[in-house]
Amino acid sequence: MPGTLAIDLGSSTTVVAWQEAGAPPRILDLPPYSGSNPTTIPSLLWLSHPQQSRPLIGRQVLDAGLADQPGPGLLRDFKRRIGQSAASAGPWPERDQTRESQDLPWLDPEAAGALLLRCVWEALPAELNPDRLVLTAPIETYRGYRQWLERVSRDLPVAEVALVDEPTAAAIGAGLPPGSTVLVVDGGGGTIDLSLVALEGGEGRAAPIAQLLRFAGRNLGSSGQALRTARVIGKAGVALGGRDLDRWIACHLCPDVTPDPALLTVAEKLKCRLSASDEALGLWVDPTGITRELRLNRPRLEKLLVERGLLDQLDALLESVLASARSETLAGPAIAAVLPVGGCSQLPLLRRWLQERLPGVPLNGARPIEAVAMGALALTPGVTLRDVLARGVSLRCWDQRSGQHRWHPLFVAGQAWPTEQPLEVVIACSKDDQAELELVLGEPLPKERPEVMFIDGLPVLNQRRAGQPRVETWPAAALTLPLASPGHRGEDRLRLRFHINASGQLLLEAEDLSSGEQHGPLCLGPVR
């Protein structure tokens, strides 16, 4: 069956989501690579020799007890280095062609990521036939990640490939509206990152969409499509993650031994169980063959994490991020929501810390593991057929600063319709004693206008950037809306709600902010 496949390649876990026409999205279970509760694939590879093409993957590596074995055959933490320079990516054993070393991985990070993606693709159930692949990228390395993805996806038998940035995908997957300012707390296996991001879209601006890299078999690497990523307001992180917490737990429960892979696995299970229960029990066979009962309760775990300095480290990260926000005149209330993602974000201690440090800011973390992958599906138009705009629609506005009219885009080329939510714009009077407001609509015209095809909301764009487009006024006469009472210069007077219906007609509802009087819905004409 045809559909859209979304892969969220994470530093510690990888999530694969699927959606076909007429069905809700779902997370795919890919045995023997994936585990359950939740269904994810650990981002681990194990090679027995450098030329091995079928490595152990994910859960297989854990079951074989190889996740903490040193050597060049274990590949982990490669995702965060894809698209980054070695100096900024953090620790990864560098490849040195002049010497042999047992500490050097046999594959570099980009090759390791490509191998994992290929193996995931080959493990898909036979009845699934993806016609679109959507992947997620870290916002700070989006450009480099895009270049890597263009290369590795060339050999995959899929007609369409798209890319979305992770904070936007996480926010949309959690149900937050476009235009929100969101604090994303990503607690992975190897790092904890806090990112304050402003999502695309919002009042008077188009909602975010996925960036298309391949369409109908054509690579669009040289396309002029602008990068569509959330804007980072502040970001801070530390190389401390879930695996470090597992080692703390193991050393606390068994201080007399050096943690082996089996003990670390038990520690991880205890940590996960204590996210939902007050007490947890695990069994571990020590090197002498004796089976030990390992018990831990939530208060003791939280005391251990505090003693190890976890909350102090989080305080420093949050202060760094909020300092960046204050430099842009943002304050706490401007944050629409806190979005915890990743396995560590499920710790009750971390969630309680967030609520205490950011009182009044909603904590939206119902699906911390799946949110990014599900949001990636949502950011690509549904697999059912939908039309999109070839040209777009703009509204002529008076700019008091420049003393001239300018065009404000309402809907942009490539945006799907019918629209799910109306687009709201508030307009003000341009002079005193103004009795009516005139609405003039226009259609942006690119400098180059080849034939453009749109399917499922993903456009094939011009090969070269068209530059600032010229706008052609709609042939229909300008619409004049009377005001209930004369307005004053700069006074907000009308709230406009634009909507494109299933027939391709642009509809308008207007509200006089002074009297509450309603106008419409008014049909302004067809879009194209």
N, C-alpha and C positions, 0 to 999 in steps of 0.2 A: 504494500500500500504506500502511495506517495505521501510525503509530509515534510516537516521541518525538524531538523536535528540540531540541538543546542548543546555545546560542550563547554563547561566552565572548568578549565584546567587550572587547578589551584596548587599552591606550594605543598600542601599536605594531602589534600583530597581532590578528586576530580568528579564532577557531577555531570551526568548525561541526561538530557530531557528530550521529550518527543511529543509532537502534536501532528495529527492528521486532520483532514477536512471533517468538520462536523463533530469533533471529539474534543474533550478538554485535554490540556497538557498533562503529562505524567513523567515521573522519573523512571528511567530504565534501569532494570537490574541486569547486569551482564556477568553471570557466573562463568568461570570461577574467579574473575577479577574483582568483583564488587562484594562489599559486605552489606550488612543490614542495620537498620535502626540508627541513622538513616541510611538509605541506599547510596553508597558512594564507592569510588575506586580510590584506594590510597595511591598517591602519586609517587610510586616506587617502581623501579626496574632493577632486575638482577640478571647480569650476563655471566655465563660460565667462561666465555672466551670472547676476544674483541670482535670477531666476525659473526657472532651469533645473531640470527635474524628473528628468532622466536624467544624472547626473554621471559622470565617469570615476571608477572605484572600484579601490582596492587596486593590484594589479599593473598595471592600465592606467595609473595615475598614474606609476608607476616607469618603465614602458616608454616613456612620452611624455617623460621627462626633466623632469617638473614637480614632483617631490617636494621640491625645495629652491628652487623659484622663489617669490620674495616676491609678495604680493598678496592681495587678499581672496578669491580663488577657491580657494585651498588651505586645506583644513580638516584638521587633525591635532591630536593631543593633546587631543581634546575629551572623551574618556571620563572622565579623572580629575576634570573639573570638573562632571560631571553629579551633581546632588544636593548640591554643596558651595557654600558662600558664596564670593563673589569674593575675599574677604580671605584665605581659607585654601586656595584651590585652586591658587595659583601663577600664573605668568605666562600670560595669554591676553589678546590685545588686547580691551579693553573696548569695548562698543558705545556710541556716543555719537550720539543722534539729532539733536543740534544742529549737527553739522558733517559734512562729507564727508572721508573719509581713505582712501587706498589701503592703509593698514595694517589696517583693520578687516575682519574676516571678514564675509561676507554672511549667514552663519547663526550663531546662538549655539550653544554646545556641545550643549544638549539637542536642538535642531533637527537638528544635524549627526548626532548619534547616532541619532535617529529615522529620518533619511534612509538611513543605512547599514543599519539593521535592515530597513527596507522593501525596499531593493534586494536584500539577501541573500535575503529571503523570496521575492521575485519570481524570483530566479535558481535556485531549487530545481528539480531534475529533475521533469519532469511526472508521473512514476510515483510520486513521494512525496506522501503526503497526511497531514501531521502532525495528530494530534489532541491533542497536548500540546507546549507550548513551555516550555523551561526556560532561564532566563538567570541569569548570575552577577553578583554585586554586590560592590564593595569593602566591607569590614566597617565602615570608619570612616564611610562615607556610606550605610549600608544603608537607613535610613529615607527619605532624600531620593531615593535611587535607586529604591526601591520606588514612590514616588509618581510618578516620571517613567515608570517601566515601565507602571504602570496606565494612564496616559494614552496612551502610544504603542502599546500592544497592543490598544486597543479596536477599531481598524480591521483587525486581522489576523484572517483567517478560521480561528480555532482555538478549540476548545471549552475547553481547559484551559491556564492559564498559571501557572507556578510560579517561585519565586526562591530561590536558594541563595547563601550567602556564599562568597567565593573561597577563603579559607584552609581551610574545611571541605571544599569540593569538591576542592581540590588534594590534601589529605591522604587523603580517601577514594579519590580516583582513583589515588593511588599505593599503595593497599592498606594504609594505616595504620588501626588499630582505633579505634573511638569512645572518647573519654575521654583520648586522647593529648595531651601537650603538645608542640607542634611549632614549630620555627623555620622560617618560610617566608621564603626569600630570593628576591625577585621582581626580576629584572634585565630591565627592559623597554627600549624604544627611547629613552625620555626620562627615566626615573627608575630608581633602585635603592632598594628598600624592604625592610627587615627587620622581620618581625612575629613575635613570640612569642605563640602563641595556645593556649588550652586548648579542645579540641573538646568538644562536647556528648557525653553518653553515658558509658559505662564501668560500673564495678561498681555494680550496683543502680540504674542510670539508663538510660532509653531511648536508643537510638541516634538520631542526628540524621535529620530528614526535611526535604524541601523545604517552603517556605512557599507555600501555594496562594493565588493572586491571582484566578483565574477558574476556575469549575467548571461544566461543562454549560451554558456560555454565560452564566452569572451572574457578575457582578463581585462580588468579596468584599472590596472596599476597606474597608468598615465592619465587617468581621468582627472578633471578639474574639480571633482566633488570635494568640498571643504571638509576638514576633519570635524566630526561632530562629537565632541567630548564635553563632559561636565567641566566647569571651571573650578580649579582647586584654590580655595581661599587659605587653607592652612593644612599642613601635613606633618606628622611626626611618627616615628616608629622605633622599635628596639628589636634586636635579634634575640628575642625571648618568646617561646611559644609552648604549645602543648607538650612537646617532647621533653622540654626542660622541667615542666611541672611533673611529668611522669618520673623523672629522675629524682626530684625532690621527694616524691611520695615513696619511691623504692628505698631511698637512703633512710628515710624516717622509719619505715616498717622493718627494714633489714639492715641496720647500721653495721653489721658484722661482715657483710659480703659486698663484693663489687657487683653492681646490677648487671645481669645478663639479659639477653633479648626476652627470654620467657618471663623474667621478673618485671621487666618494663611493660610487657603486654598486660600482665595482671594489674600493674599500677594504673595503666591507662583505663582498663575496664572499671576499676574502682572509682577513678575520677569521673568517668562518664555516668556511672550509676548514681553517684552522689549529686548529680545535677537534678535528679528526680526523686531520690530517696534520702532519708536522714542517715542511713547506715548501709554499709556494703561489706560483703565477704568474698574473698578470693582464695584460690588454692595455688600453691607454687611448690614445685619439686626442686629443692636446692641441689647444688653440685654433689652432695654426698648421698643423694637419693631419698632424703627425708622429705615428706610432704608437710608443708607448713600452711596453717590457716592464717590468712592476712585479713585483719579487720580494720576498718576505718569508718569514722562517722564524720558528718559534715562540719560540726563545730571544730573538730581537730584539724580537718583539712584546711578550713579557712584560717585557723590560727597559724598553721604551717606556712600558708601562702603570705600572710601578713608578716611573719617573722623573717621570711626570705626576702621581703622588700617589694612584693608585687604591687601593692597599692601605692607605695612611694613612687615607683617607676611610672605607674599610670597617671598619678598626679602631675608629674613632670611633663609627660607627653601632652596631657590635656591643657596644661597652662601654656605650653608652646603653641598649640593649635589656636587657643582662644586669643593669645596675644596677636597672632596673625589676623584674626577676625577683627579685633579692636582697631588694628591699623587700617582696616577698610570700613570703619565706623559701624561694624556689626556688633550686636550684643547678644546675650544668651537668648532672649525671647525671639530673636530673628531666626533661630534654628527651628525648623518646622518639626523635626523628629530626630531621635537617635536611632540608628539602625545597626544593631549588632549582627555580624555575620561571622561564619567560621565556628569551628568546634569549641574553642575556648570561650566564645561569647555566651555559651549556655551556662557557664558557672554562675550560680546564684550570687556569689560574692561580687563578681564583676557587674552584674545587673544592678545589684543594690548600690554599689559604688557609683554607677552612672546616675541613678535616681537621686542620690544624695548630692552629687556634684552639680547636677543640672536639674534642679527642682522645677517642676512645671513643664518640662519638655517631654513630650510623649516618647515612650520607649516602644518602638515598633519592631519586634523581633520574633514574630510568630513562626517564621520558617528560616532560621539563620543559615542553614546549610544549603537549601534549595533556592533561596531568593534570587541569586545572581542568574542561575540557569533559567529559572522560570521567567525572570524579567527579560532575558535575552530573547525568549520566544515572543513575549509581549511587545518588544521593541521592533520586531519585524511584523508587518501586517499579517493578519490571520491567513491560514492556508486556504480559506475559501476565497474565491475571486472577488477583488475589490478594485474599483477604479481609483486613479490618482490624478492630480492636477498636472497638466503639461506646462502651464504658464504661471499660475498663481494669481493672487488678487491683492492689491494695495489700496490704502485709503490716504487721500491727500489731506495733510494737516498743516496748520499754520505754526511755524517755529518762531516764537517771540524773540528768541536770542538773535537769530539771523535776520529776522524781519522778512522772511519769505516762506513760501510753501515748500514742503518736502513730502515724500511718499513714505508711508509707514506700511511695511508688509503685514498683511493679515494671514493669508495662506500662501505657502510657498510651493514651487514646483516639486513634485514628488510626494506631496502630502495626500494621504488616502482620504477618500470620501465614500459614503456619507460620514460626516463628522460625528464622533461619539459624544463630545461635549461642546457646548457653544463657546466661541471665543469672545471674551469680554474686553471692551475698550472703554475707558472713561475719557470724554473730551470736554474741553473748557471753552469759555467764550474768549474771543480774540479782541473784543472792544467793549466799552461800557454801553449800557442800554441796548444790548443786542437782543432782538426779539425772535430770532430763528437761527438755526445752524444748518449749513449746507454740507451735504456729504457727496464727495466726488470720488468715484472708484476708478482704478486703472489696472492695467495688465502689464507686468514687467516683460520686456522683450530682450532676449539675449542678443549679443552682437552676432553670434553664429547660431543658425537655426536649422540644423539637420533634423531629419525625422527622428523622433524619440519614441521608444516603446516602453510601456509600463505594465508590469504584471505583478499582482499581489502587493502593490505598493512599493516595489523596488525598482528604481529607474536606471536606465542606461543614460549616463550623463555625457555632456560634451567632452571631447578629448582635451580641449584647452579651456582654461578659465576665461569666462566671457567678460570679466570686469564688471564695473558698476552698470547695471542694466538701465536702459531707457524705458520709461513707462508710458504706455499709450492709454489715453483716457477711454473709458468705456463709451460705446456709442449711445447708450441710454442717457437720458437727461439726468442732471444732478438732482438728488433728493433733498428737499427742504423740510426740516422738522421744526415746527413752531415751539417756542418756549412758553410755559404757563405764565411767566412773569419776566420782565426784562432782566437780563443777566449782566454781570460786571466782568471786566477784563480779568482773565486768569481764574475765574470761578468755575469749578467743575459743575457741569449742568446736565450732561446726558451720559447714561450708561448704555452702551451698545452691545448687543449680543448677536454675533454672526454665526450662522449655521448653514451647512450644505446638506441638503436632503438627498434621498435616494434617487431623485430624478435629476440631480446635478444642478439644482437651482440654489442660488445664494439667498438665504432668508435673513431678515433683520427684525429684532425686537429692541425697542428703545424705551428707556425709563427716564423721566424728568426727575432729577435728584432733588429739586426744590419742592415739587408738588406731589411726586409719586405717580404722576400720570403716565400711562403706558401707551405705546404705539406699536402696532403690528400684531402678528408677524406680517412683514411686508416682503414681497418677492422682488428682488433686485435684478434678477436675470440669470442666465445660465453661466456656469463656469466651464473651463476647458483645460 
